[in-house]
Amino acid sequence: MSFTGKVVLITGASSGIGADAACHFAKLGAKVAVVGRNQKRLQEVADRIEASGSIKPLQIVADVTKDAKHIIDETIEQFHRLDVLVNNAGVFISDTLPEFNADEYDRVMNTNLRSLIVLSHLAVPFLEKTNGNIVNVSSEAAINAYDVFLSYSISKAGVNHFTKCAAIGLASKGIRVNAVNPGDIQTPIFESVGVDSTAGFFDQLKDAYLVGRVGSVTDTSAAIEYLASQRFVNGICLPVDGGLTCSGPNRELMAKCYFPSN
């Protein structure tokens, strides 16, 4: 589908899923606003987009937990409209109930859920004008329970439920709201829990997936594009997980990959 003339705002766009989604939408003709905290990496994404011959993106160096209004205001000031909001920014930690840390829990919830809700709220007046839509990046951990990813799983379960509630609440305004629920995708996010993804981590993990591999960012970008473009799709949480949700995660294998020293 062509997104020519459309404006797509993507948070967490300095790496991984968000970075590839930004490049993907730009190739489809969209005017893209990319948001991230790391200016150097955000510039690298912008350079990739321009090198592909796409429209120069708007770079917004910001923290979604603090700068939601600034993010929306900058996008509207530059492009004068908003068609798609991709709420991708997030943090990933490993924690269990016995080792629960309230400050870390608050950090995860503020980043993964609260900021997403605030940004969506602020975007509503502009999305209503364009019959736009919201795509939230959730996780298969919102569907499958993981005791070792307590705070993260809870935050993503919240994203799923917010997606459905918002779809109902915004339907009368012509705004659709959907979510993607990725499984393990080859991105740097796993380094935050101490995983050395260069040491065969993804290769070991592939046996947990029905399709015989973990996901790539091109898989998630295609799914995000689908949800952003299909006007008869609303209020769904779409697993993009190689069959992991269908088959049930191989917890023993996944634990071995994530926590090899245990």
N, C-alpha and C positions, 0 to 999 in steps of 0.2 A: 504494500500500500504506500502511496505517496503521502508524505506529511508536509508537502510544500505549503508555505504560508502559516504553518502551525508553530506554536511556541511550546517547547517542552522543557520543564524545569526538573532537574535531577539532583537530589542530594546524595552525599557520599559518592561523588563522582570522580574523586581523585585516584581511585584504584578499583580493581575487581569488577564486580557486577555493575556498579554505577558508571565506571569509566567506559566499559564496553557498550552499555546502553546509550551513553551520550554519543559515542562514535556511530552507533547503529542508527539512531534517530537522525543524526546529522546527514548520514548518507542517504536517508530517505527524504531529505529536503527540509527538515525541520530547522527552525532557529532554536538553538539550545542554550540554556543557562545551566552552567555546571557549578555545583556548590561543594566545597571541601575545606578542611582546616589547613591542609598542607599546600602552601602556595606553589612550591616547586613541582610537586606531582600534578597539581591542577594545571599548571602551565604545560606540562608534558602532554596531558590529555588534550588541551587546547591545540597544541602544536600538531598532534596526530590528526585532529579534525580538520585543521586548515590544510595540512599536507595532502589530505584526501580530496581536496578541492571543494570541500563543503563550506558553508557560511561560517564566518568567524564566531565562535561561541562567546557568550558573556561569562566571565569568570567572577565568582563571588566567594571570596575567602571568608568563611564564617563558621560559627559553631551553631548547629541546629538547636542546641539546648538553650541558647541565649539570644540568638539573632534572627528569630523567625520573621519578625516584621521587616527587618532590613532585607532579608532574602526576597520576600515577596515584593517589597517596594522597589528594589533594584531591578528585578525582572520586568515589572510593569513600566518603570521609567524608561527602560531600554527598548522594550518591544511593544508596549501599549496593549498587550493582551496575554492571556494564558490559556492554553488548550489542554495540556496534560501535566499533571504533577506526579512525579515518580518519587515516592518516599522510600529511599534506599538506605540512608545513613543509619549505621548501627554499630554496636560493639558486641563482642563475643567473649564470654568468660566461662571458666569452669568452676562450679561451686556445688556443694551439697548442703543439706539442711544442718548436719552437725557442725560444719565449718562456716555457716552463714554469717555474712558481714553486711550489716544494714546499709553502710555507706556505699559499698559496691552494688548492692541491690538497687539503691536509689539512682546510682550512675547509669546502670543498665536500663532501668525503667524510664528515666528522663530522656535518654538518647533514643531507645528503641520504640517507645510508645508515646510518652507525653509530647515530645517535640513533633512527632508525626501528626498527632491530633491537632496541636496548635497550628502547624503549617497548613493543614487541611482546612481548618476553620478560617484562617486568614485568606485562603485561596478561593473560598466559595463565591464571593461576589464576582470575581473575574471569570471563574469557570462557568458560572451561570450565564454570562454574556455570550460565551462561545459554545454552549452545550458540551463543555469539556468533561474530562474525567480524571480520576485519581487511580494510580496503580501503586499499591503498597507491596514492599518486598518483605515477606514474612519468612517462614522456614518450615521444613517438615517437622522440626522440633515443636511446632505448635500443635501438631497432630499426634506424633509419637512422644510419649513421656520419657525424659531422660533425667535420672536422679543426679547425675554428675554435671548437668547443665541447668541447674534449678532456676536461677534468675533469668537466664537467657530464654529458656523454654516458656516460662511464665510470661515474659514480655512479648514473645511472639504469639502466644495464645491470645494475648490481649489484642495484638494487631489483627488476627483473624476475626475476632468478635467485633472489633471496631469497624472493620471493613463491611461486615454485614449490617451492623447498625447504621453506619453512614450511608450505605446504599439505599436503605429504606428511607432514611431521613432526607436524603437529597434527591430522591427520584422525582419529586414534584418540581424541582428546579431544573430538571433535565441533565443532572450530573450523575454519571455512573461511577461506582467505586468497586474495584476488584483487587485481588492480591495474588501474587505468586508465592508458592511455598517450595523453595529450592531444597534439594538434598545437599550433599557435599559437592561444592563447586570449587574448581581449582583457582583459588585466590589467596592473597597473602593473609587473610583474616585469621587463619589457623595459627599463625605465629604468635598471636596474642595469648594462646593457651600453652605455648611452649612446644608446639609441634614443628619438627624440622621437615617441611614439605618437600625439601630437595632430596631427602633420604629415602625415597621410595614410598612415602606415606600414601599418596594417591593410588599407586600401583597395588599396594597391599589392600587398600580399602575397596577396590573395585569388585571383589567377590561378594560384597554385601548387596550389590545391585543386580537386578534382573537383567539389565542390558549389558552387564559385564564391564562397566566403567563408571567413574564418577562424572559429574557434570562439568561442562565448560561454560564460560561466560556467554558464548554465542547461544547456548541453549536458553539461558535466562533472558537474553535480549530478545530472542524470537518470541518468547512467551509474553514478555512485557509489551512488545509491539502488538501482538494478537489482542491482548486485553484492552489496549489503548484504542484499537481500531474497530473492534467488533461491537456494533451498537446494540446488538441483542443479547450481549453478555453483561450481566450486572449482579453484583453481590456474591461472586464466587471466590473461593480460595483454591487456586489451581496448583496441585502438586507438580513440580518439575524436578523429579527425583529418581528417574530411571527405574521406577517400580518399587522403590523402597517402602512407600506407604502401603502399597498393595500386598507385598510379601511379608511385611513386618521386618524391622531391622534385625540384623544378626548382631546382637548385643555383645556377645563374646568376642567376635572379630573386631567390632568397632572399638571396644574397650582396649583390645590388644594394640590397635593402631594408634589410638589417642594417648594411651597411658602404658607404653611398653615396659616401663620399669616396675609396674605393679604386678 
